[in-house]
Structures are given as structure tokens and as C-alpha cells.
Amino acid sequence: MKIHFCTYIKEKQRVDMYLSALFTDFSRSYIQKIIDAGEVSVNWKIIAKNLKIQSKDEIIMTIHLEKLELSAENIPLDIVYQDENIAIINKDAGINTHSTPWPEGKSGTLVNALLYHIKDLAWIGWVERPGIVHRLDKDTSGLIMIAKTDKMMLYLQEVMKKREKIGKYYLAIVSGIIKENEFKIESFIGRHPIDKIKMTTKNPINGKLAISHVRVLDTLDEKYTLVEVKIETWRTHQIRVHLSSIWYPIIGDKVYGNKKINEEVEKKYHLKRQALHSYKLEIELYGEKKEFIGDLKEDMKKIIKK
């Protein structure tokens, strides 16, 4: 598969760092490997991995996709709804949505569980991701849609693309007391120019508009705030980045959160992941508006109960 595009960056960057930040399904070592193999050109010239690129450089890269041997695994699934076309799953935290290119990422995923519990899945798109319409971060729990037919996959992809006939709501526990009742966060989000793990609102690589609507529900322990977030766009790490950007990071978030606070909540509440849960999904199916609710997982329930 050939990928052909032009760069848009403010400062010069090493080509391997730029590409690994842009294509997150591939590790930096894999990017370096295909560069060394002559599969990446910049302005029609084969390059070295330490080459620094700049804005408007033209890049062509060839990716050789290896079909993964996907296996069905008896991993428990919380199936909220299922018919002949679609399934709604309440995903646990700590499980990847789909396989990743490295060896340790080929098992224990939601896809492996789906192959065991649901025999018919749509195969439009990547062969490694049967039925997967969208994804949740590994340590985010909650509702995720699974297409069982190609027709439903195309419909859900169109709904997501147009941002119509669908509403996605999350519950998050953030550090600090938020005084406003409701507000909107609107910014451009893209890859961090240096740290490939992170997304950012500050000088992002290929930034895209992101909009989140926040509603305060309660205060907890006089230190934290429980909020509902409705996302109008679907950017990688959107809610985590947005809340962190206004100085209210999600507790337990090891990438965008506060280390001291994370250690405190882990010790007190035994929370080992970001307190973020996709709890409500509104979507038009078969000409009717449907609403699905995914119960909170026990680790977040314990904090709210206390």
C-alpha cells in the first residue's frame, strides 16, 4: 500500500519521528526499518532516517501489510445490545480495541473476544479489525459499536463522518473543583511535535478541530469533579487532552494527568487507569432514535460511592 502526501509543519523534524507520530499504528522502529529498506522517499529521493523534513515536503511511503492470524479468545464481553446487524459492547478498561503490529499486541484484544462471542462480523477495512467502527483507548471503558454486516459498517461510518444522527457521552472524574456548570472546549488537536505518544492543542502536527461539551454533575471528596462530556468530534485522546488543556486533567491519566495526584488516587481508591467511561450512546437505527447505556465499571463506581 502506497501513501502519498505533503507535510505541514512549523519547524524541521526528523522524518522517522514525524512519520511514527503521524501513523500511530506503526512503531518508530518499524518506520526506521522501511526507511532503511528504501520504501520512503522525500521529494522523490530515497532518504535516511535522520533526514530533517520541513513544511510542503512531498513524502511517498510504501507499507507492506502482513495479515495477522487472528484467533478467537474466550474473553468475557458485556454485550449491551445485539441484533443481526450491530452489537453494542460495554468494553472493560485494560483491553485494546484491536491488534497492534508488534507480537505482544496480537492477543487479548476486543477483536479476539468478538471472534469468540460473535460469529458474523463486517470485514470492510483492515483485516485486523473486523467489525470495528471506532475505538476506545485501552484504559478507557464504555460503549463501542460493532458492525456485523458490511452494510451496517458503511452506514455507521457515514454517521460518524457527518456527525449526524449520533450522540456520544462520557463520564470523567477530573482533578480540581470546576465552578462553571456547563461550557464548551473548542480547539485544534493533533500529534505533539516532539512526544509521539501525546496529542496536543499547542502547535499540533496536522491539527484538526475538536469540540467537547462539558457539564458538571457533582464534586467528590472536595478535591475532584464528576463531569459529563458530549463530544461533537472524534479526535484521538480528545476528552483527555481537552480537560488537561484547561488544567482539570482526568485522574489516573498517566499521559496527560498529574503524577502526584495519580499516585494519591491509586493509593486511596486503587484506581489504575484514567477515570473515563463512555456511558451513553444515542444513534438513529432503522429510522428510530435509540439510546444505549453502559454501566460504570467497578473502579469508577467505588470513587463516586465514597
C-alpha positions as CSV (number, residue, x, y, z in Angstrom):
1,M,0.0,0.0,0.0
2,K,1.4,3.4,-1.1
3,I,0.8,6.5,0.9
4,H,1.4,9.9,-0.8
5,F,1.1,13.2,0.9
6,C,2.7,16.6,1.7
7,T,3.8,17.8,5.1
8,Y,2.5,20.8,7.0
9,I,4.8,21.6,10.0
10,K,6.1,24.7,11.6
11,E,9.6,23.5,12.3
12,K,12.0,21.0,10.8
13,Q,11.7,17.4,12.2
14,R,13.4,14.1,11.8
15,V,11.5,12.1,9.2
16,D,11.3,8.9,11.3
17,M,9.9,10.8,14.3
18,Y,7.4,12.7,12.2
19,L,6.1,9.5,10.5
20,S,5.9,7.5,13.7
21,A,3.9,10.3,15.3
22,L,1.6,10.6,12.3
23,F,1.0,6.9,11.8
24,T,0.4,5.6,15.4
25,D,-0.3,2.0,14.4
26,F,3.4,1.6,13.5
27,S,6.3,1.9,15.9
28,R,9.3,4.1,15.3
29,S,11.5,1.0,14.8
30,Y,9.1,-0.2,12.0
31,I,9.2,3.2,10.3
32,Q,13.0,3.2,10.5
33,K,13.0,-0.3,9.0
34,I,11.0,0.7,5.9
35,I,13.2,3.9,5.5
36,D,16.3,1.7,5.6
37,A,14.7,-0.6,3.0
38,G,14.2,2.4,0.6
39,E,10.5,2.4,1.0
40,V,10.2,6.1,1.9
41,S,11.1,9.0,-0.4
42,V,11.1,12.7,0.2
43,N,10.7,14.9,-2.8
44,W,11.2,11.8,-4.9
45,K,14.5,10.9,-3.4
46,I,15.3,7.9,-1.2
47,I,16.4,9.2,2.2
48,A,18.0,8.2,5.5
49,K,16.0,8.0,8.8
50,N,17.8,11.1,10.3
51,L,16.8,13.4,7.5
52,K,15.1,16.5,8.6
53,I,11.9,17.4,6.7
54,Q,10.1,20.7,6.5
55,S,6.7,22.0,5.5
56,K,5.5,21.2,2.0
57,D,7.9,18.3,1.5
58,E,6.4,15.5,-0.6
59,I,6.5,12.1,1.0
60,I,5.8,8.7,-0.5
61,M,5.9,5.6,1.7
62,T,5.2,2.0,0.9
63,I,3.6,-0.1,3.7
64,H,3.6,-3.9,3.3
65,L,0.7,-5.1,5.4
66,E,1.1,-8.6,6.8
67,K,-2.2,-10.4,7.5
68,L,-2.4,-11.2,11.2
69,E,-3.5,-14.7,12.2
70,L,-6.5,-13.6,14.3
71,S,-7.6,-16.1,16.9
72,A,-10.9,-16.3,18.9
73,E,-10.3,-16.0,22.6
74,N,-12.9,-16.6,25.4
75,I,-12.6,-13.1,27.0
76,P,-15.8,-12.1,28.8
77,L,-17.9,-9.4,27.0
78,D,-20.6,-7.1,28.4
79,I,-23.0,-7.1,25.4
80,V,-25.5,-4.3,26.0
81,Y,-27.4,-4.8,22.7
82,Q,-27.2,-7.1,19.7
83,D,-29.2,-7.9,16.6
84,E,-28.4,-9.3,13.2
85,N,-26.6,-6.1,12.1
86,I,-25.0,-4.4,15.1
87,A,-23.7,-5.1,18.6
88,I,-23.1,-2.5,21.4
89,I,-20.3,-3.6,23.8
90,N,-19.5,-2.1,27.2
91,K,-15.8,-2.5,27.0
92,D,-13.6,-3.1,30.1
93,A,-10.6,-0.9,30.8
94,G,-7.2,-2.5,30.1
95,I,-8.1,-4.1,26.8
96,N,-7.0,-2.9,23.4
97,T,-9.8,-2.4,20.8
98,H,-7.8,-4.2,18.1
99,S,-4.5,-5.9,17.4
100,T,-1.3,-3.9,17.0
101,P,1.7,-4.6,14.7
102,W,4.1,-5.9,17.4
103,P,4.0,-9.5,18.7
104,E,2.6,-8.8,22.2
105,G,-0.4,-6.9,20.6
106,K,-1.9,-9.8,18.7
107,S,-3.9,-11.3,21.6
108,G,-6.1,-10.3,24.5
109,T,-7.9,-7.6,22.4
110,L,-11.6,-6.8,21.9
111,V,-11.3,-8.2,18.4
112,N,-10.1,-11.6,19.8
113,A,-13.1,-11.6,22.1
114,L,-15.5,-10.6,19.4
115,L,-14.4,-13.5,17.2
116,Y,-15.3,-15.9,20.0
117,H,-18.6,-14.4,21.0
118,I,-19.9,-13.0,17.7
119,K,-19.6,-15.3,14.7
120,D,-20.6,-12.7,12.0
121,L,-18.5,-9.5,11.7
122,A,-18.1,-7.0,8.9
123,W,-14.8,-7.2,7.2
124,I,-14.8,-3.8,5.4
125,G,-11.5,-2.0,6.0
126,W,-8.4,-3.6,7.6
127,V,-8.4,-7.3,8.0
128,E,-7.0,-6.9,11.6
129,R,-10.2,-5.0,12.7
130,P,-13.3,-7.0,11.7
131,G,-16.4,-5.2,12.9
132,I,-14.6,-2.3,14.4
133,V,-16.3,1.0,13.6
134,H,-14.4,3.2,16.1
135,R,-12.2,2.6,19.0
136,L,-11.7,3.5,22.7
137,D,-8.3,4.0,24.3
138,K,-7.0,0.8,26.1
139,D,-7.7,2.3,29.6
140,T,-11.0,3.9,28.7
141,S,-14.1,1.8,29.4
142,G,-17.5,2.0,27.9
143,L,-19.7,1.7,24.9
144,I,-18.3,0.8,21.5
145,M,-20.3,-0.1,18.3
146,I,-19.5,-3.3,16.4
147,A,-20.8,-3.8,12.8
148,K,-21.9,-7.3,11.9
149,T,-22.6,-6.6,8.3
150,D,-20.8,-4.6,5.6
151,K,-24.0,-2.5,5.0
152,M,-24.2,-1.5,8.7
153,M,-20.4,-0.7,8.7
154,L,-20.9,1.7,5.8
155,Y,-23.9,3.3,7.5
156,L,-22.1,3.8,10.8
157,Q,-19.0,5.1,9.1
158,E,-21.2,7.7,7.3
159,V,-23.0,8.7,10.5
160,M,-19.6,9.2,12.2
161,K,-18.2,11.1,9.3
162,K,-21.2,13.5,9.1
163,R,-21.6,13.7,12.9
164,E,-25.3,13.4,12.4
165,K,-27.8,11.0,14.0
166,I,-25.4,10.2,16.8
167,G,-24.5,11.5,20.3
168,K,-21.6,10.1,22.4
169,Y,-21.5,10.9,26.1
170,Y,-18.7,10.2,28.6
171,L,-18.3,10.4,32.4
172,A,-15.0,11.6,33.7
173,I,-13.6,12.3,37.1
174,V,-11.1,15.2,37.0
175,S,-8.7,16.8,39.4
176,G,-9.9,20.0,40.9
177,I,-13.3,21.7,41.5
178,I,-14.9,23.1,38.4
179,K,-17.1,26.1,39.3
180,E,-18.9,26.5,35.9
181,N,-22.0,24.4,35.4
182,E,-21.6,24.0,31.6
183,F,-19.1,25.1,29.0
184,K,-17.6,24.2,25.6
185,I,-14.0,23.4,24.8
186,E,-13.0,24.1,21.2
187,S,-9.5,23.8,19.8
188,F,-7.3,22.1,17.2
189,I,-5.8,18.8,18.3
190,G,-3.0,16.9,16.6
191,R,0.2,15.0,17.3
192,H,2.7,16.5,19.7
193,P,5.7,17.8,17.7
194,I,8.2,16.0,20.0
195,D,6.4,13.4,22.1
196,K,4.9,10.8,19.7
197,I,2.7,9.3,22.5
198,K,0.8,12.5,23.1
199,M,-1.8,14.6,21.3
200,T,-1.8,18.3,22.0
201,T,-3.6,21.6,21.5
202,K,-0.3,23.5,21.3
203,N,1.4,23.6,17.9
204,P,0.0,20.2,16.9
205,I,1.1,18.3,13.8
206,N,-1.8,18.2,11.3
207,G,-4.2,19.7,13.9
208,K,-7.9,19.1,13.4
209,L,-10.8,20.9,15.0
210,A,-12.1,19.3,18.2
211,I,-15.2,20.3,20.1
212,S,-16.3,18.9,23.6
213,H,-19.3,20.0,25.6
214,V,-18.8,19.7,29.4
215,R,-21.5,19.5,32.1
216,V,-20.6,19.4,35.8
217,L,-22.5,16.7,37.7
218,D,-21.0,16.6,41.2
219,T,-18.0,17.2,43.4
220,L,-16.2,14.3,45.0
221,D,-14.1,14.3,48.2
222,E,-13.8,18.1,48.0
223,K,-10.9,17.5,45.5
224,Y,-12.4,16.2,42.3
225,T,-15.3,16.9,39.9
226,L,-17.5,14.4,38.1
227,V,-18.4,15.6,34.6
228,E,-20.4,14.5,31.6
229,V,-18.7,15.2,28.3
230,K,-20.5,15.1,25.0
231,I,-18.1,15.0,22.1
232,E,-19.1,16.7,18.8
233,T,-15.9,15.5,17.1
234,W,-14.0,12.2,17.4
235,R,-10.3,13.1,17.7
236,T,-7.7,10.8,19.3
237,H,-7.5,11.4,23.1
238,Q,-9.9,14.3,22.6
239,I,-11.5,14.4,26.1
240,R,-8.2,13.7,27.9
241,V,-6.4,16.4,26.0
242,H,-9.2,19.0,26.3
243,L,-9.7,18.6,30.0
244,S,-5.9,18.6,30.6
245,S,-5.6,21.8,28.5
246,I,-7.9,23.7,30.9
247,W,-6.0,22.4,34.0
248,Y,-8.5,19.8,35.0
249,P,-6.8,16.5,34.0
250,I,-8.6,13.2,34.4
251,I,-7.4,11.4,37.5
252,G,-5.4,8.3,36.8
253,D,-4.4,9.6,33.3
254,K,-0.7,8.6,33.0
255,V,-0.1,10.6,29.9
256,Y,-2.0,13.9,30.4
257,G,-2.6,13.8,34.2
258,N,-0.7,14.9,37.3
259,K,1.7,12.3,38.6
260,K,1.3,13.2,42.3
261,I,-2.5,13.1,42.1
262,N,-2.4,9.9,40.2
263,E,-0.4,8.3,42.9
264,E,-2.8,9.6,45.5
265,V,-5.9,8.2,43.8
266,E,-4.2,4.9,43.2
267,K,-3.3,4.5,46.8
268,K,-6.7,5.7,48.2
269,Y,-9.1,4.3,45.6
270,H,-6.9,1.6,43.9
271,L,-7.6,3.3,40.5
272,K,-5.0,2.1,38.0
273,R,-6.3,3.9,34.8
274,Q,-7.8,7.1,33.7
275,A,-11.3,7.7,35.1
276,L,-13.1,7.9,31.8
277,H,-16.1,5.9,30.7
278,S,-18.2,6.1,27.5
279,Y,-21.6,5.7,29.2
280,K,-24.3,6.8,26.8
281,L,-24.8,6.4,23.0
282,E,-27.6,8.0,21.1
283,I,-28.0,6.8,17.5
284,E,-30.6,6.6,14.8
285,L,-31.1,2.9,13.8
286,Y,-33.7,1.6,11.4
287,G,-35.3,5.1,11.3
288,E,-35.7,5.4,15.1
289,K,-33.7,7.1,17.7
290,K,-32.1,4.6,20.1
291,E,-30.4,5.2,23.4
292,F,-27.9,2.8,25.0
293,I,-26.4,3.0,28.5
294,G,-23.2,1.3,29.6
295,D,-22.9,0.9,33.4
296,L,-19.9,2.3,35.1
297,K,-17.1,-0.2,35.8
298,E,-16.4,-1.0,39.5
299,D,-13.3,1.1,39.9
300,M,-15.1,4.3,39.0
301,K,-18.2,3.3,40.9
302,K,-16.2,3.0,44.1
303,I,-14.9,6.5,43.9
304,I,-18.3,8.0,43.3
305,K,-19.9,6.0,46.1
306,K,-17.3,7.1,48.6
